């Protein structure tokens, strides 16, 4: 396994959805990483998380998802080919935030909480290796 470092972008994957996060700190003795969610990506849909990618007053009213402590073995380092389209998509979302606020989507988006619950449920259903 590749050693993770602070500032690195990693992801967790569940049911064709990825949660991209930044590594804040690696707790090697406990084999846990402290990560900060950045975006949920499902297919071509990118949902920015937190105020870092939001603009305007509405961003101040949004709840920022909490940081997570996650087992290092589950964190997958994101490749440049993963991160570059993600950053481009986040920049596009940032520029279009005010337009999106004016026309809310009728389709509900997956929350970090729901993603984590799905991921843990799927992991519990797997047989140990």
Backbone as JSON Lines, residues from 0, in Angstrom:
{"i":0,"aa":"X","n":[0.83,-1.17,0.0],"ca":[0.0,0.0,0.0],"c":[0.88,1.24,0.0]}
{"i":1,"aa":"X","n":[0.47,2.25,-0.76],"ca":[1.2,3.51,-0.82],"c":[0.96,4.3,0.45]}
{"i":2,"aa":"X","n":[2.03,4.88,0.99],"ca":[1.9,5.7,2.2],"c":[1.18,7.0,1.84]}
{"i":3,"aa":"X","n":[0.17,7.33,2.61],"ca":[-0.58,8.57,2.39],"c":[0.1,9.71,3.13]}
{"i":4,"aa":"X","n":[-0.06,10.93,2.59],"ca":[0.52,12.11,3.22],"c":[-0.53,13.2,3.32]}
{"i":5,"aa":"X","n":[-0.33,14.12,4.24],"ca":[-1.25,15.24,4.39],"c":[-1.35,16.03,3.09]}
{"i":6,"aa":"X","n":[-2.56,16.44,2.76],"ca":[-2.8,17.21,1.54],"c":[-3.12,16.35,0.33]}
{"i":7,"aa":"X","n":[-2.9,15.06,0.42],"ca":[-3.17,14.15,-0.69],"c":[-4.68,13.97,-0.86]}
{"i":8,"aa":"X","n":[-5.12,13.79,-2.1],"ca":[-6.52,13.54,-2.39],"c":[-6.73,12.03,-2.49]}
{"i":9,"aa":"X","n":[-7.73,11.54,-1.78],"ca":[-8.07,10.12,-1.77],"c":[-9.56,9.98,-2.05]}
{"i":10,"aa":"X","n":[-10.0,8.74,-2.25],"ca":[-11.44,8.53,-2.4],"c":[-11.87,7.22,-1.76]}
{"i":11,"aa":"X","n":[-13.15,7.18,-1.45],"ca":[-13.85,5.96,-1.02],"c":[-14.9,5.7,-2.09]}
{"i":12,"aa":"X","n":[-15.13,4.44,-2.44],"ca":[-16.08,4.14,-3.51],"c":[-17.14,3.17,-3.01]}
{"i":13,"aa":"X","n":[-18.4,3.45,-3.4],"ca":[-19.52,2.6,-3.04],"c":[-20.62,2.77,-4.07]}
{"i":14,"aa":"X","n":[-21.02,1.68,-4.7],"ca":[-22.14,1.69,-5.66],"c":[-21.99,2.76,-6.74]}
{"i":15,"aa":"X","n":[-20.87,2.79,-7.39],"ca":[-20.55,3.72,-8.48],"c":[-20.55,5.19,-8.04]}
{"i":16,"aa":"X","n":[-20.43,5.43,-6.75],"ca":[-20.31,6.79,-6.24],"c":[-19.0,6.87,-5.48]}
{"i":17,"aa":"X","n":[-18.29,7.98,-5.68],"ca":[-17.03,8.19,-4.98],"c":[-17.12,9.42,-4.09]}
{"i":18,"aa":"X","n":[-16.57,9.29,-2.9],"ca":[-16.41,10.42,-2.0],"c":[-14.93,10.79,-2.05]}
{"i":19,"aa":"X","n":[-14.63,11.96,-2.63],"ca":[-13.26,12.45,-2.68],"c":[-13.01,13.27,-1.43]}
{"i":20,"aa":"X","n":[-11.81,13.11,-0.86],"ca":[-11.48,13.8,0.38],"c":[-9.99,14.15,0.39]}
{"i":21,"aa":"X","n":[-9.66,15.14,1.19],"ca":[-8.27,15.52,1.4],"c":[-7.78,14.88,2.7]}
{"i":22,"aa":"X","n":[-6.59,14.32,2.66],"ca":[-5.99,13.76,3.86],"c":[-5.48,14.92,4.71]}
{"i":23,"aa":"X","n":[-5.98,15.01,5.93],"ca":[-5.54,16.05,6.86],"c":[-4.36,15.54,7.68]}
{"i":24,"aa":"X","n":[-4.49,14.32,8.18],"ca":[-3.42,13.73,8.98],"c":[-3.52,12.21,8.9]}
{"i":25,"aa":"X","n":[-2.37,11.57,8.91],"ca":[-2.3,10.11,8.93],"c":[-1.9,9.69,10.34]}
{"i":26,"aa":"X","n":[-2.75,8.88,10.96],"ca":[-2.46,8.35,12.29],"c":[-1.96,6.92,12.12]}
{"i":27,"aa":"X","n":[-0.68,6.81,11.76],"ca":[-0.1,5.52,11.38],"c":[-0.19,4.48,12.49]}
{"i":28,"aa":"X","n":[0.0,4.88,13.73],"ca":[-0.03,3.93,14.84],"c":[-1.4,3.26,14.96]}
{"i":29,"aa":"X","n":[-2.44,3.99,14.6],"ca":[-3.81,3.45,14.7],"c":[-4.34,3.0,13.34]}
{"i":30,"aa":"X","n":[-3.54,3.19,12.27],"ca":[-3.95,2.84,10.91],"c":[-5.25,3.54,10.51]}
{"i":31,"aa":"X","n":[-5.34,4.82,10.86],"ca":[-6.52,5.63,10.56],"c":[-6.07,6.93,9.9]}
{"i":32,"aa":"X","n":[-6.87,7.39,8.96],"ca":[-6.62,8.68,8.34],"c":[-7.71,9.67,8.7]}
{"i":33,"aa":"X","n":[-7.3,10.89,8.98],"ca":[-8.25,11.98,9.22],"c":[-8.44,12.64,7.87]}
{"i":34,"aa":"X","n":[-9.67,12.6,7.34],"ca":[-9.93,13.12,6.0],"c":[-11.04,14.17,6.03]}
{"i":35,"aa":"X","n":[-10.97,15.09,5.07],"ca":[-11.97,16.15,4.93],"c":[-12.68,15.97,3.58]}
{"i":36,"aa":"X","n":[-13.98,15.65,3.59],"ca":[-14.72,15.45,2.33],"c":[-14.68,16.7,1.44]}
{"i":37,"aa":"X","n":[-14.44,16.47,0.15],"ca":[-14.41,17.55,-0.83],"c":[-15.58,17.5,-1.79]}
{"i":38,"aa":"X","n":[-15.9,16.29,-2.27],"ca":[-16.97,16.17,-3.27],"c":[-17.47,14.74,-3.34]}
{"i":39,"aa":"X","n":[-18.74,14.61,-3.68],"ca":[-19.34,13.32,-4.02],"c":[-19.48,13.3,-5.53]}
{"i":40,"aa":"X","n":[-19.02,12.22,-6.16],"ca":[-19.09,12.1,-7.61],"c":[-19.85,10.83,-7.94]}
{"i":41,"aa":"X","n":[-20.92,10.99,-8.71],"ca":[-21.73,9.87,-9.15],"c":[-21.93,10.01,-10.65]}
{"i":42,"aa":"X","n":[-21.25,9.15,-11.4],"ca":[-21.3,9.29,-12.86],"c":[-20.69,10.61,-13.28]}
{"i":43,"aa":"X","n":[-21.45,11.4,-14.03],"ca":[-20.98,12.71,-14.48],"c":[-21.36,13.81,-13.5]}
{"i":44,"aa":"X","n":[-22.12,13.47,-12.45],"ca":[-22.58,14.47,-11.48],"c":[-21.54,14.66,-10.38]}
{"i":45,"aa":"X","n":[-21.2,15.93,-10.14],"ca":[-20.26,16.29,-9.09],"c":[-20.97,17.19,-8.1]}
{"i":46,"aa":"X","n":[-20.96,16.78,-6.83],"ca":[-21.59,17.57,-5.77],"c":[-20.51,18.09,-4.83]}
{"i":47,"aa":"X","n":[-20.17,19.39,-4.94],"ca":[-19.15,19.94,-4.04],"c":[-19.64,19.92,-2.6]}
{"i":48,"aa":"X","n":[-18.72,19.72,-1.69],"ca":[-19.04,19.67,-0.26],"c":[-18.26,20.75,0.47]}
{"i":49,"aa":"X","n":[-18.88,21.42,1.37],"ca":[-18.2,22.41,2.17],"c":[-18.13,23.77,1.51]}
{"i":50,"aa":"X","n":[-17.69,24.75,2.27],"ca":[-17.66,26.12,1.79],"c":[-16.48,26.41,0.88]}
{"i":51,"aa":"X","n":[-15.49,25.56,0.82],"ca":[-14.31,25.83,0.01],"c":[-14.67,25.98,-1.46]}
{"i":52,"aa":"X","n":[-15.74,25.33,-1.9],"ca":[-16.12,25.38,-3.3],"c":[-17.43,26.09,-3.53]}
{"i":53,"aa":"X","n":[-17.94,26.75,-2.53],"ca":[-19.23,27.44,-2.66],"c":[-19.01,28.94,-2.7]}
{"i":54,"aa":"X","n":[-19.92,29.64,-3.34],"ca":[-19.85,31.09,-3.43],"c":[-21.15,31.68,-2.93]}
{"i":55,"aa":"X","n":[-21.09,32.92,-2.52],"ca":[-22.31,33.63,-2.17],"c":[-22.77,33.4,-0.75]}
{"i":56,"aa":"X","n":[-23.81,34.14,-0.39],"ca":[-24.34,34.08,0.97],"c":[-24.98,32.74,1.29]}
{"i":57,"aa":"X","n":[-25.53,32.07,0.28],"ca":[-26.17,30.77,0.52],"c":[-25.17,29.75,1.05]}
{"i":58,"aa":"X","n":[-23.89,29.9,0.69],"ca":[-22.86,28.97,1.17],"c":[-22.71,29.05,2.68]}
{"i":59,"aa":"X","n":[-22.93,30.21,3.25],"ca":[-22.81,30.36,4.7],"c":[-23.91,29.63,5.44]}
{"i":60,"aa":"X","n":[-25.03,29.4,4.77],"ca":[-26.16,28.71,5.38],"c":[-26.09,27.2,5.22]}
{"i":61,"aa":"X","n":[-25.18,26.72,4.37],"ca":[-25.08,25.29,4.13],"c":[-24.25,24.62,5.23]}
{"i":62,"aa":"X","n":[-24.64,23.42,5.56],"ca":[-23.9,22.65,6.55],"c":[-22.7,22.0,5.88]}
{"i":63,"aa":"X","n":[-21.54,22.21,6.46],"ca":[-20.33,21.59,5.96],"c":[-20.24,20.19,6.55]}
{"i":64,"aa":"X","n":[-20.0,19.17,5.72],"ca":[-19.92,17.82,6.28],"c":[-18.72,17.71,7.22]}
{"i":65,"aa":"X","n":[-18.85,16.9,8.25],"ca":[-17.76,16.77,9.22],"c":[-16.58,16.01,8.63]}
{"i":66,"aa":"X","n":[-15.42,16.26,9.21],"ca":[-14.25,15.46,8.86],"c":[-14.51,14.03,9.33]}
{"i":67,"aa":"X","n":[-13.79,13.09,8.73],"ca":[-13.98,11.68,9.05],"c":[-12.66,11.06,9.5]}
{"i":68,"aa":"X","n":[-12.73,10.1,10.37],"ca":[-11.61,9.22,10.68],"c":[-11.92,7.9,10.0]}
{"i":69,"aa":"X","n":[-11.01,7.45,9.13],"ca":[-11.32,6.28,8.32],"c":[-10.12,5.35,8.26]}
{"i":70,"aa":"X","n":[-10.35,4.02,8.24],"ca":[-9.24,3.07,8.14],"c":[-8.39,3.33,6.89]}
{"i":71,"aa":"X","n":[-7.08,3.36,7.07],"ca":[-6.17,3.64,5.96],"c":[-6.32,2.64,4.82]}
{"i":72,"aa":"X","n":[-6.61,1.4,5.14],"ca":[-6.72,0.37,4.11],"c":[-7.85,0.6,3.12]}
{"i":73,"aa":"X","n":[-8.84,1.4,3.5],"ca":[-9.98,1.69,2.62],"c":[-9.77,2.92,1.74]}
{"i":74,"aa":"X","n":[-8.8,3.76,2.1],"ca":[-8.58,5.0,1.36],"c":[-7.74,4.72,0.12]}
{"i":75,"aa":"X","n":[-8.27,5.1,-1.03],"ca":[-7.59,4.88,-2.31],"c":[-7.01,6.21,-2.78]}
{"i":76,"aa":"X","n":[-5.68,6.26,-3.01],"ca":[-5.11,7.51,-3.52],"c":[-5.69,7.83,-4.89]}
{"i":77,"aa":"X","n":[-6.12,9.06,-5.07],"ca":[-6.68,9.48,-6.36],"c":[-5.52,9.79,-7.31]}
{"i":78,"aa":"X","n":[-5.65,9.32,-8.53],"ca":[-4.66,9.59,-9.56],"c":[-4.9,10.97,-10.15]}
{"i":79,"aa":"X","n":[-3.87,11.5,-10.81],"ca":[-4.02,12.8,-11.49],"c":[-5.2,12.77,-12.46]}
{"i":80,"aa":"X","n":[-5.39,11.63,-13.12],"ca":[-6.49,11.53,-14.1],"c":[-7.85,11.56,-13.41]}
{"i":81,"aa":"X","n":[-7.9,11.26,-12.11],"ca":[-9.14,11.39,-11.34],"c":[-9.32,12.81,-10.83]}
{"i":82,"aa":"X","n":[-8.24,13.4,-10.35],"ca":[-8.32,14.69,-9.68],"c":[-8.53,15.85,-10.65]}
{"i":83,"aa":"X","n":[-7.87,15.83,-11.79],"ca":[-7.99,16.96,-12.73],"c":[-9.43,17.18,-13.19]}
{"i":84,"aa":"X","n":[-10.15,16.14,-13.65],"ca":[-11.56,16.36,-14.01],"c":[-12.4,16.79,-12.81]}
{"i":85,"aa":"X","n":[-12.07,16.28,-11.63],"ca":[-12.79,16.67,-10.42],"c":[-12.62,18.16,-10.15]}
{"i":86,"aa":"X","n":[-11.38,18.64,-10.2],"ca":[-11.13,20.06,-9.96],"c":[-11.79,20.93,-11.01]}
{"i":87,"aa":"X","n":[-11.77,20.48,-12.26],"ca":[-12.45,21.22,-13.33],"c":[-13.94,21.27,-13.06]}
{"i":88,"aa":"X","n":[-14.52,20.14,-12.67],"ca":[-15.95,20.09,-12.36],"c":[-16.31,20.96,-11.18]}
{"i":89,"aa":"X","n":[-15.44,20.97,-10.15],"ca":[-15.69,21.81,-8.99],"c":[-15.6,23.29,-9.35]}
{"i":90,"aa":"X","n":[-14.65,23.64,-10.21],"ca":[-14.53,25.03,-10.64],"c":[-15.76,25.45,-11.42]}
{"i":91,"aa":"X","n":[-16.28,24.56,-12.26],"ca":[-17.49,24.86,-13.03],"c":[-18.67,25.04,-12.09]}
{"i":92,"aa":"X","n":[-18.78,24.16,-11.09],"ca":[-19.86,24.28,-10.11],"c":[-19.73,25.59,-9.34]}
{"i":93,"aa":"X","n":[-18.49,25.98,-9.01],"ca":[-18.26,27.21,-8.28],"c":[-18.76,28.41,-9.08]}
{"i":94,"aa":"X","n":[-18.46,28.43,-10.38],"ca":[-18.88,29.54,-11.23],"c":[-20.38,29.55,-11.45]}
{"i":95,"aa":"X","n":[-21.02,28.39,-11.39],"ca":[-22.46,28.29,-11.67],"c":[-23.31,28.24,-10.41]}
{"i":96,"aa":"X","n":[-22.71,28.49,-9.25],"ca":[-23.44,28.34,-7.99],"c":[-24.68,29.21,-7.94]}
{"i":97,"aa":"X","n":[-24.55,30.47,-8.32],"ca":[-25.7,31.37,-8.22],"c":[-26.81,30.97,-9.17]}
{"i":98,"aa":"X","n":[-26.47,30.44,-10.34],"ca":[-27.48,29.96,-11.28],"c":[-28.2,28.75,-10.68]}
{"i":99,"aa":"X","n":[-27.44,27.85,-10.08],"ca":[-28.02,26.65,-9.47],"c":[-28.92,27.0,-8.3]}
{"i":100,"aa":"X","n":[-28.56,28.05,-7.55],"ca":[-29.4,28.46,-6.43],"c":[-30.74,28.98,-6.91]}
{"i":101,"aa":"X","n":[-30.75,29.6,-8.08],"ca":[-31.99,30.16,-8.62],"c":[-32.9,29.06,-9.15]}
{"i":102,"aa":"X","n":[-32.33,27.95,-9.62],"ca":[-33.12,26.85,-10.19],"c":[-32.74,25.55,-9.51]}
{"i":103,"aa":"X","n":[-33.3,25.25,-8.34],"ca":[-32.94,24.02,-7.63],"c":[-33.34,22.77,-8.42]}
{"i":104,"aa":"X","n":[-32.52,21.76,-8.31],"ca":[-32.76,20.5,-9.0],"c":[-33.87,19.73,-8.31]}
{"i":105,"aa":"X","n":[-34.69,19.04,-9.1],"ca":[-35.76,18.24,-8.54],"c":[-35.28,16.89,-8.06]}
{"i":106,"aa":"X","n":[-34.05,16.52,-8.45],"ca":[-33.51,15.21,-8.1],"c":[-32.71,15.32,-6.8]}
{"i":107,"aa":"X","n":[-33.05,14.53,-5.79],"ca":[-32.31,14.62,-4.53],"c":[-30.89,14.08,-4.71]}
{"i":108,"aa":"X","n":[-29.95,14.71,-4.03],"ca":[-28.58,14.24,-4.11],"c":[-28.23,13.44,-2.86]}
{"i":109,"aa":"X","n":[-27.3,12.54,-3.03],"ca":[-26.82,11.7,-1.95],"c":[-26.03,12.55,-0.97]}
{"i":110,"aa":"X","n":[-26.26,12.39,0.31],"ca":[-25.49,13.13,1.31],"c":[-24.3,12.28,1.77]}
{"i":111,"aa":"X","n":[-23.35,12.93,2.4],"ca":[-22.19,12.22,2.93],"c":[-22.65,11.17,3.95]}
{"i":112,"aa":"X","n":[-23.61,11.54,4.78],"ca":[-24.13,10.6,5.77],"c":[-24.71,9.35,5.1]}
{"i":113,"aa":"X","n":[-25.52,9.54,4.07],"ca":[-26.1,8.4,3.35],"c":[-25.01,7.56,2.69]}
{"i":114,"aa":"X","n":[-24.01,8.23,2.11],"ca":[-22.91,7.52,1.46],"c":[-22.18,6.64,2.47]}
{"i":115,"aa":"X","n":[-21.85,7.21,3.63],"ca":[-21.13,6.46,4.67],"c":[-21.96,5.28,5.16]}
{"i":116,"aa":"X","n":[-23.25,5.48,5.35],"ca":[-24.13,4.38,5.78],"c":[-24.15,3.27,4.73]}
{"i":117,"aa":"X","n":[-24.25,3.62,3.45],"ca":[-24.25,2.62,2.38],"c":[-22.92,1.86,2.36]}
{"i":118,"aa":"X","n":[-21.82,2.61,2.48],"ca":[-20.5,1.99,2.43],"c":[-20.31,1.01,3.58]}
{"i":119,"aa":"X","n":[-20.68,1.4,4.81],"ca":[-20.55,0.51,5.95],"c":[-21.47,-0.7,5.82]}
{"i":120,"aa":"X","n":[-22.68,-0.48,5.33],"ca":[-23.62,-1.6,5.14],"c":[-23.06,-2.6,4.13]}
{"i":121,"aa":"X","n":[-22.49,-2.09,3.03],"ca":[-21.91,-2.97,2.02],"c":[-20.7,-3.71,2.58]}
{"i":122,"aa":"X","n":[-19.88,-3.03,3.37],"ca":[-18.69,-3.66,3.96],"c":[-19.08,-4.76,4.96]}
{"i":123,"aa":"X","n":[-20.15,-4.55,5.71],"ca":[-20.61,-5.54,6.68],"c":[-21.13,-6.79,5.98]}
{"i":124,"aa":"X","n":[-21.66,-6.62,4.77],"ca":[-22.21,-7.74,4.02],"c":[-21.15,-8.57,3.32]}
{"i":125,"aa":"X","n":[-19.9,-8.05,3.23],"ca":[-18.84,-8.77,2.55],"c":[-18.23,-9.8,3.48]}
{"i":126,"aa":"X","n":[-17.82,-10.92,2.88],"ca":[-17.13,-11.95,3.65],"c":[-15.69,-11.5,3.9]}
{"i":127,"aa":"X","n":[-15.12,-11.79,5.06],"ca":[-13.73,-11.42,5.32],"c":[-12.78,-12.13,4.37]}
{"i":128,"aa":"X","n":[-11.72,-11.42,3.99],"ca":[-10.72,-12.01,3.08],"c":[-9.81,-12.96,3.8]}
